[in-house]
Amino acid sequence: DWVNLSYNSPEKVIKLDDKKNHIIIVAGNFGTNLFGKNGWYPHTIKIESRDNRFKYTIVVTSYYSTGSGEMKFNSASMGFKDTIFEDVDTRVKATIDSLSQYVIEGIKSKDDSW
């Protein structure tokens, strides 16, 4: 399961695992070392699958560090937005790549019947 491979404590981040409707919701954190200090982007990922297809929704709305506290992305006072958005974009793209690769590898292993 991709969540088990991608998160240190999958039992803590899985908020919904609806096997009947093929929906899983994960609430976790993307770690970052932006501005030379440890920080996090709290995020939610919803993954739905049906008919050998899947779709995902990733929501990230803030940056948090112990020095700065929480900074909402829609806050007028949030500085360095471009830098933060580039950093979070990199982490979201890496997550999408990881999830897509996991699905592709799973399909390949099932199709390897010849």
C-alpha positions in Angstrom: 0.0 0.0 0.0 1.4 3.4 -1.1 0.5 5.1 2.2 2.4 2.5 4.2 5.5 3.1 2.1 5.2 6.9 2.0 4.5 7.8 5.7 6.4 7.0 8.9 3.2 6.3 10.8 0.4 5.3 8.4 -2.0 4.4 11.2 -1.8 8.1 12.3 -2.3 9.8 8.9 -5.1 7.6 7.4 -8.3 9.5 8.3 -10.6 7.4 6.0 -10.1 4.0 4.4 -13.4 3.2 2.7 -12.7 -0.1 0.9 -16.3 -0.4 -0.4 -16.1 3.0 -2.2 -12.4 2.8 -2.9 -11.6 6.1 -1.1 -8.7 6.8 1.2 -8.0 10.2 2.9 -4.6 10.9 4.4 -3.7 14.0 6.5 0.0 14.4 6.9 2.9 16.8 6.6 5.4 17.5 3.9 8.7 18.3 5.7 10.9 21.1 4.5 14.1 22.9 5.5 13.0 26.2 4.0 14.8 29.2 5.3 17.3 27.0 7.2 14.8 25.7 9.8 12.6 22.7 10.0 9.1 23.3 8.8 6.0 21.5 7.6 3.3 21.9 5.1 0.2 20.2 6.6 -1.7 18.5 3.7 -4.6 16.3 2.9 -4.6 13.8 0.1 -7.8 12.1 -1.1 -7.3 9.1 -3.4 -10.2 7.5 -5.3 -10.1 4.5 -7.6 -12.6 2.9 -9.9 -12.5 0.8 -13.1 -8.7 0.5 -13.0 -8.3 4.3 -12.8 -7.5 6.6 -9.9 -7.7 10.3 -9.2 -6.3 12.3 -6.4 -6.8 15.6 -4.7 -4.0 17.2 -2.7 -4.8 20.3 -0.5 -2.0 22.3 1.2 -3.1 25.6 2.8 -0.3 26.6 5.1 3.3 26.5 6.2 4.3 25.8 9.8 7.6 26.0 11.7 8.4 26.2 15.4 9.9 29.6 14.9 7.2 31.2 12.8 4.1 29.2 13.8 1.4 28.7 11.2 1.3 30.9 8.1 -1.8 30.6 6.0 -1.2 30.8 2.3 -4.0 33.3 1.8 -2.7 35.6 4.5 -1.8 39.1 3.3 1.1 39.2 5.7 2.7 36.1 4.5 6.2 36.9 3.1 8.2 35.0 0.6 5.1 33.5 -1.1 6.9 32.7 -4.3 9.6 30.8 -2.5 7.2 28.9 -0.4 4.9 28.1 -3.3 7.9 26.8 -5.4 8.9 24.6 -2.4 5.5 23.2 -1.8 5.0 22.6 -5.6 8.2 20.5 -5.6 6.9 18.4 -2.8 3.4 17.9 -4.3 4.9 16.9 -7.6 7.2 14.4 -5.9 4.2 12.9 -4.2 2.2 12.7 -7.4 5.2 11.0 -9.1 5.6 8.5 -6.2 1.9 7.7 -6.3 1.8 7.4 -10.1 4.9 5.1 -10.1 3.4 2.9 -7.4 0.2 2.5 -9.5 2.1 1.8 -12.7 4.3 -0.8 -11.1 1.2 -2.5 -9.6 -0.4 -2.6 -13.1 2.8 -4.0 -14.6 3.1 -6.7 -12.0 -0.5 -7.8 -12.7 0.0 -7.8 -16.5 3.2 -9.9 -16.3 1.4 -13.2 -17.1 3.1 -14.2 -20.4 
